[in-house]
Amino acid sequence: MFGLGLPELVIILVIVIVLFGAKRLPEIAGGIGKSIKNFKKEMNTPEEIDVTPKQADDKTEIDKK
């Protein structure tokens, strides 16, 4: 996993806990989880196509005649 062993992961976890605090970690993890879920959902939905007819201006129709 990217050349990271257990000691490196523990050091990273300790730094994250010191920076954000233990109480905010569940909030941060929940936010990351929701953003990943929404990203995957948007990647799987088909792109919407705009099928509304375009209205031609009166001036452009006169120019065509």
C-alpha positions as CSV (number, residue, x, y, z in Angstrom):
1,M,0.0,0.0,0.0
2,F,2.2,2.8,-1.3
3,G,5.2,1.5,0.6
4,L,3.6,2.5,3.9
5,G,4.1,0.1,6.8
6,L,2.4,-0.1,10.1
7,P,4.8,2.3,11.9
8,E,4.2,5.0,9.2
9,L,0.5,4.6,9.4
10,V,0.5,4.9,13.2
11,I,2.6,8.1,13.0
12,I,0.2,9.6,10.5
13,L,-2.8,8.6,12.7
14,V,-1.2,10.2,15.8
15,I,-0.5,13.4,13.8
16,V,-4.1,13.6,12.6
17,I,-5.4,13.1,16.1
18,V,-3.2,15.8,17.4
19,L,-4.2,18.2,14.6
20,F,-7.9,17.7,14.7
21,G,-8.7,16.1,18.0
22,A,-10.3,12.8,18.8
23,K,-13.8,14.3,18.9
24,R,-13.7,15.7,15.4
25,L,-12.4,12.5,13.7
26,P,-15.8,10.9,13.3
27,E,-17.2,14.1,11.7
28,I,-14.3,14.3,9.3
29,A,-14.5,10.6,8.4
30,G,-18.3,10.9,7.9
31,G,-17.8,13.9,5.6
32,I,-15.2,12.1,3.6
33,G,-17.5,9.1,3.3
34,K,-20.4,11.2,2.1
35,S,-18.3,13.0,-0.5
36,I,-17.0,9.7,-1.8
37,K,-20.5,8.2,-2.0
38,N,-21.8,11.3,-3.8
39,F,-18.9,11.2,-6.2
40,K,-19.5,7.5,-7.1
41,K,-23.2,8.2,-7.5
42,E,-22.6,11.1,-9.9
43,M,-20.1,9.0,-11.9
44,N,-22.6,6.2,-12.4
45,T,-25.6,8.4,-13.4
46,P,-26.1,9.1,-17.1
47,E,-25.5,12.6,-18.3
48,E,-28.7,14.6,-18.7
49,I,-29.4,15.9,-22.2
50,D,-31.2,19.1,-22.7
51,V,-34.0,18.5,-25.2
52,T,-35.9,21.8,-24.9
53,P,-36.4,23.3,-28.3
54,K,-34.5,26.5,-29.0
55,Q,-36.7,29.4,-29.9
56,A,-35.6,31.2,-33.0
57,D,-35.6,35.0,-33.0
58,D,-37.9,36.8,-35.4
59,K,-34.9,38.7,-36.8
60,T,-33.0,35.6,-37.7
61,E,-36.0,34.1,-39.5
62,I,-36.4,37.3,-41.5
63,D,-32.7,37.2,-42.5
64,K,-33.1,33.6,-43.7
65,K,-35.8,34.5,-46.2
